[in-house]
Amino acid sequence: MSIKDLLTTAFLNLWRRKLRAFLTVLGMIIGVASIVVMVSLGIGIKQATIESFAGTGSLTTIRVNSWSYVSMGNGAGSSRQKDLNKKAIATFKKIEGVQAVMPLIETYGIIKSGQYVVDTSILGVTKEQAEMFNITLAEGDFPGAGGSTTYEIALGAWTLQSFYSPDNYRQAIDRNGNPKITKDSRMQITFDYRNIYKQMAMAIGEDGSGEPQDPPGEFYKLKVTGIMDQGNNDFSYYSIMDASQLERLAKANKAYTNYDSSKYQTVLVKCKDISDVKSVKNAISEMGYGTYSLQDAVEMAENSTKNVQYLLGAIGGVALLVAAIGIMNTMMMSIFERTKEIGIIKVLGCRIDNIAGLFLAEAAYIGLFGGALGMGLSFGISALLNVFLASSGMRSIIPAYLVFGAVGFSIIVALVAGMYPAIRAMKLSPLAAIRNE
Amino acid sequence: MQENTLIDVRNVKKVYHVGTVDVHALRGVDLQIASGDICSIIGRSGSGKSTLLNVLAGLEQVSAGEIVIAGKHLERMTQGELILFRQKRVGFIFQSFNLMPYYTALENVALPLSFAGVPESVRLKRAKRMLDLVGLKTHMKHKPSELSGGQQQRVGIARALVTDPQIVFADEPTGNLDSSTSDEVIRVIIDILREQKKTLVMVTHDQNIAEYGDKIIHLLDGRITDVVINETKITKQNEPIGSGN
């Protein structure tokens, strides 16, 4: 029999018993829809988890540290140090999949405005790096080179709200809850704590060995050019300055900042794509550096949601199993009814593999229609769920692979269910055709 | 053994095991049928005539003995080989017609060709020619339920012959028909087969029907009791066939 004849005949055989075929297909529709909706919820949970991580930082950024933890395999371990210098940065840039590398030129300073002060971490960034690593400002401009005596700075997103008095630790906030210090206030920065906590410094001096004190660190005039964006992921807390300016300041205040221009503590590596992160991270780890990316956290979260997904899938699977048994039952009934017909076509020369093929094709049709209509139902339920679950943070997502996967899977399930009936049909005796009731 | 022996049955036995009792349906049958023979097997019910037809058509395995058709040993064939053998060489006419109720006469006749993988346009053309031959030109689109018994059996005959088989087996082909229709139908069968020089093996319990054969084999209790060569061959009738109900 040609494939076309086989498929046409099988379809007509189903069509002839419309109600029964419909009921069997309905079982399959419910089975497929239940499994797809369950799986789509699982995918939604996973997606929500990943997105919640993405909100806390860039998924394509790897943080490289000069030290790494070496496990000894028995629960103990030691940390080792490897210098992150300019040479290392050049090497990182050559790794495939790396888009940009940014050494964190980072130092700690105290900004003074009138009687109030604030402690802040300052990051040295070039304009290009700011672009690459999505460092954005809520207002104002990126700090430039500034004048000869003035340094430009963009303050951290919450820096203005954090000013306090070093004498009584009162916050610089007025009755209405607004910060008293604004971006236009006059500011100075110093890296020497003794400039701020004078009493403390004196106390140390008196208590000390009587050695002469170092001269106090300088104050530098600041010009605030902008405020960092709160949605800046890793960078919102930092104030930023032009990289070379900051480097100059840090060097001049080496005594307080411990700044070493030959090496960095931390380097950020940005990958071209999320899929590059793993290989780039491994390459850098192999060089002996410590690495961390949000991907690690995402992976852990994915593993923990995997079990939830399996559980949901299994619940849906029960309905599909019941539907598969339904198919088997329908096919068996159909074979018992058609014993004589099968006998006749055997006498007329229908090959037994064609007979098996006819029944398997019927089962496959049930799987196909059940799968396709089940997908339709799934999209409906999914849309409804997304309306009702919107407030709970749960979501139902049906990706394309799930659509084709589910239809394919339902055909396979139907074929497996149709296997035994098909074998039974093959084994039926042609003598059934001869018997006269 | 004749020169042109098509079917050679050698000491065939068939035993059914019913519970603890053995029923001997065939107790050693020897029989030769030549190519082109029109052959009737007659016997009372329980004589083993249906069993003999079934083993000849490869629908049942023999318990002992050999069946050689066109040089091939049927008793050594597998189920699959037997089906292919029937597909290529055998046409079958049933007592209860066994037409597919949901197919038209034309589709029923074309059915065996679809099993052989013949393309639809070719098989419909051949089926039309066969229906024309049995006199049902005007009933091609009718479903079996819209046809009389005699017409249904003509469709059955057309279906048996559409694959151009060497041998046609007929199991009580007139068993479900009244006597006048029976005569008509048997004449259609005999005339076409004679003209196309095909071999017919027909089982019947009706002496009148058996008389249409050239060779009448009498069966009793699983043994051949008599083989009568019918001298008064019934030849083609003058009156045109296929004009009846």
Boltz contact constraints between the chains, C-beta under 6 A:
constraints:
  - contact:
      token1: [A, 1]
      token2: [B, 114]
      max_distance: 6.0
  - contact:
      token1: [A, 1]
      token2: [B, 115]
      max_distance: 6.0
  - contact:
      token1: [A, 2]
      token2: [B, 117]
      max_distance: 6.0
  - contact:
      token1: [A, 5]
      token2: [B, 114]
      max_distance: 6.0
  - contact:
      token1: [A, 16]
      token2: [B, 102]
      max_distance: 6.0
  - contact:
      token1: [A, 344]
      token2: [B, 98]
      max_distance: 6.0
  - contact:
      token1: [A, 347]
      token2: [B, 92]
      max_distance: 6.0
  - contact:
      token1: [A, 348]
      token2: [B, 112]
      max_distance: 6.0
  - contact:
      token1: [A, 349]
      token2: [B, 83]
      max_distance: 6.0
  - contact:
      token1: [A, 349]
      token2: [B, 86]
      max_distance: 6.0
  - contact:
      token1: [A, 349]
      token2: [B, 87]
      max_distance: 6.0
  - contact:
      token1: [A, 349]
      token2: [B, 112]
      max_distance: 6.0
  - contact:
      token1: [A, 349]
      token2: [B, 115]
      max_distance: 6.0
  - contact:
      token1: [A, 350]
      token2: [B, 115]
      max_distance: 6.0
  - contact:
      token1: [A, 351]
      token2: [B, 83]
      max_distance: 6.0
  - contact:
      token1: [A, 352]
      token2: [B, 80]
      max_distance: 6.0
  - contact:
      token1: [A, 430]
      token2: [B, 59]
      max_distance: 6.0
  - contact:
      token1: [A, 431]
      token2: [B, 59]
      max_distance: 6.0
  - contact:
      token1: [A, 433]
      token2: [B, 98]
      max_distance: 6.0
  - contact:
      token1: [A, 436]
      token2: [B, 95]
      max_distance: 6.0
  - contact:
      token1: [A, 436]
      token2: [B, 96]
      max_distance: 6.0
